[in-house]
Amino acid sequence: MASFQSQEPALELASALNEPQKNRDMELAKESMPNFKSTPGTVHNLPLTFSASWTLASRPRRIALLLDDVQEEYRPFAEGIIPNLVKLTDSFRAKGCPIMWSTWSRQFDDGVSNAMDRWYGPRGLRTDEPENALYLFEGEKGLEPLQEILPTAKERADGWFYHSAMLDMFWLFRPSDGKSYLDEKLKDEGVDTVVIAGLWTDECIVSTAFAALSRGYDVVVAKDGVATATAHHEAGLTIINATCGKTISTEDIVAYMQNDFVLGEKGAVKGTKHPDGRKDD
């Protein structure tokens, strides 16, 4: 048994289900789940499907918009969602809510995340007919955010734009203490909910959504504010909506921001002391 695990024996099932437990409303826990479906007549009624039990308007929120790899190099794949990216950016700015921009900046010889290098493999790095999705071919100009949603000079100066080096937006670490740059920026603002938009649905969007969930954020993905160059767009959205967040239209997100958004108190639902975002003691 690992040294950090509790040495106490696991609870008996009857105790776990019937005795008071920390952070659990036992009466509520025994009610049926409206966001759950099973397949009757199969082994243990599997397979199962789930969806998020909360709605955006179900509580006050401290919310941020994450614009994932919204860069000029990806313009051909982003053309269809740019109007929605503009709407999202405008609606968050109007409420004074944080917005973070990232752009993908891997190079074949940068020595970062060699596991990804091994996964994609060494071939396909051809500037005329690129087959390898891991690397940039347009250089510095391709790293600029899309012109329609550029961060302001102040937003840049305040650190709300950075170059990412991994699929997951949280995977960039401060040299001073090794903590996630994005996570710490959001913690400073007391953010407990993130709305994710950008590219690519089945890679950076999916991985950022799961990373946000593991850090204690409620996750929303703008389903018509994400796009990809692969054949897996719909599969990516299905997985997100069934496992770690809610996929919602831009129209509904903007309507929420304009009509139903209520700013929450810092620390009301998410703490900052622990990496998993549990409420501070």
N, C-alpha and C positions, 0 to 999 in steps of 0.2 A: 504493500500500500504506500502510495506517495506520501512524503512527509507533510505536505500541506493539506492533505485531506483529513477530515474529522476522524478520530479514532473511535468515536461512538458507533455502535451498531445501527444499521438502517432501521427506520421505523417499521413496525409491523403495518401491513396494509390497513387493518381496521383502525389503528391509531392515526395513521396519516389521513384517513377519510373522515374520521369522526371526532377527533380531538382538535382543539384550537391550534392553529398554526400561524406563525408570524407572517404578516402581510397578506393574509387570506381571509376573506369573508366566507365562512364555511357554509352559511345558508345559501348565499349566491352561488357558491361553487357547485352545489348539488343540483342546480337548475339545468335544464337542457340547453344546449348551445344552438342559438339561431343561425350561427355562421358555420355550421357543420353539416355535412351530408355523408352517408355511407351507402354501400351497395348491398342491399339485403339479399340473402340466399347464398352469399359467398363465405369463405373461411373468415371468421371474426368480422364479418360485414365489411371486409376490405375489397377494393380500395376505398380510401377516404378522400374527401375534399374539404378544405377549409378556406375561409376568407377572414379578413380583419374584422374584429368585433366592434371597433370604434369608428366614428366618423370624424371628419375635420371639425365639425361644429359641436362635438360632444363635450368639449371642455375648452377653457382658455388655453392658448398656446403661445410659445415663443418659437417662431418659425423662421427658417432660412431657406433660400433657394440655392441649390447647387447646380451650376451650369457646367456639366461634365464634358471636357474635351470639345468645346464649341469653337473650333479653330478653322482658319481659312483653308487649310489643306483638306478638310473634310466637307468643304462647301458643296461639292457635287452630290453628296449624300444627305446634306442638311437642307437643301433648297426647299423641300416640302414642309419642313417644320419651322423655318425661320420666322414666319408671321406669329406662330404660337410662342416661340422663344421671346419675341419682342413683347407680346402681351404679358407673359409671365414676369419678365424683367420690369416692365412698367408698373405692374400691380404691386410687386414687392417694394420697389423704390417709393411708390406713393404712400406706403404704410411705414416706411423707414425700417424695413426688415432687412437683415443681412443677406447679401448675395455673394457667392464665391464662384470665381471663374477658374477653370483649369484647362490647360492644353497639353496634349500628349507630346513628349519630347525625347523619346527613346532614340538612341543611335546604336548602330550595330556593334560599336566598339567601346561603349561607355562603361562596361563592366558592372552594370546594375542588373539585379534580378536575373542571374544567369539561368535559373530554372525556366523562366519564360523563353530564354534563348534556346534552351534545349528542347522545349516543347515545340516551338515553331520550327526549329532546325536551321541549319546554316544556308540553305538554298533559297532561291527566289528573290534575292536582293538585287533586282535588275531595275534600273531607273527607267528603261523604256517600256518594259512589261512587268511591273512588280507583281509578284505572287505572294510575298510575305507581308502580312498585315502589321508586323511588329515595328517597323521602322519608317522614319520620315524620308521623303524624297524631295521636298520643296525647300528644305532649310528653314532659316529664321522667319521668312515671310509667312510660311505655313503655320507657324506657332502663334501668330496673332489671333486673338478672338475675332469671331465674325464681326464685320463692320457694323452690322445692324444692332448689335448688343454689346458694344465695347464698354468696358469699365471706364469710369471717369478717372481723371488724374488723381483725385482724392482717394477713390477706391483702390487704385493701384498703390498709392503711397501708404495707405493704411493696411496693405498686405492682403487684399481680397482677390488677387490674381496670382497664380503660380504655375510653374511647369511641373506636370506630374511625370512619374516614371514607372507607374504600374497601373494595372486595370482599375484598382481600387483607389478612389480619390483620397482616402484616409492614409494611403501608403506613401507618405512623405514625412520624414522625421526630423525634428529639430536637432541640430548638432549639439546644442547645449545640454539636453537632457534625454534625447532619444524618443520624446513623445511625439505623437502624431500632430503635424502642423495644423491640419484642418480641424481635428478634434479639439485642440486647445483654443483655436480661434472661436469655434462655436461655443465651447464652455464659457469663454470670457463674456459672451453675449447671453448666456443662460439658455441657449437654444435647446428645445426638447423635441422638435419636429423638423424634418427636412423634406423638401420637395425637390426631386431630382429630374433634370431634363438634360438632353444633349445626345452624345454619341459614344459608343455603339450600344444598342439595346442589349444585346446578348453577351457583351463582354464587360465594358466599363460600367454600364448602368446596373447590370445584375450584381456585379461584385461590389459596387459602392452601396447598393441597397442592403446587401447582407452585412457589409462592414458597419453600416450605420445602425442596423438592428442590434448587432452584437455590442455596440457601444451605448445602447439604451435609448436610441432615438425612435420615435414613430416615423415611419417611412411612407412617403407618397411619391409615386412616379407619374409624371404627366404622360399618359399613354399616347397622345398625339403630339408630344413635345420631345420624343426620342426617335432615333432612326439608326439604321445600320447599313453596312455594305454587304452583309451576309444574308443567308437564306433563313435566319433563325429569329427574326424580329418577333413574330407572334409567340413562338415558344418561350422567348425570354420574358415577355409580358405575362404569359400564363404562369410561369414559375414564380415570378415576383408576387403576383396577386394571390397566389395560393400558399405562399410560405413566409414572406417577410414584410409585405407592405400592401398598399392599396394602389391600384392603377386607376387614375381618374383623368377625365378630359381637361384640357386647358380651360375650356369654357367654365366648367364647374369649379376649378381651382380659383380662377379669376373672380367668379361670382362670390365664392367664399371670402376671398381677401377683401372684396369691396363691401360686402353686406353683412357677413357673419363673423369675421375675424375679431376675436377679443384677445388682447395681450395678456398673457399669464404672468404670474409672479416667478421670479428666478427661484429654482430649487423646489418648486411645488410638486413636480412629478419626476424630475431627473436630477441626480447629484453630479458633482464634479470631482470628488475625491477618488472614486474607483473607476478603473478602466471600462467596466461594464455599464456604467451609468446608473447604478443603483442609488437610491436616495441616500444622501449623507446622513450619518448617525447624529 
